[in-house]
Amino acid sequence: MVEKKIGNPVALLLSSTMMLRYLQLPDYPDRLETAVRRVIYEGKYYRTKDLGGSRTTQEVADTVISALK
């Protein structure tokens, strides 16, 4: 999956929010979780190939990163 760039990064991103909360950095996980939710709910979420979509892991991650700004 890594070489083909088809893995969905959303679980990793949301797991990161738990780690950041554990580290007591509340602003960062809130922003990240909001960005992921915004991308999914606004229809900007592109499915990766492992979920039947056509986007790469990087394209999905870039969309979430853009939502952070």
Buried (B, 14 or more C-beta within 10 A) or exposed (E): EEEEBBBBBBEEBBEBBEEBBEEEEEEBBEBBBEBBBBBBEEEEBBEBBEEEBEBBBEBBBBBBBEBEE
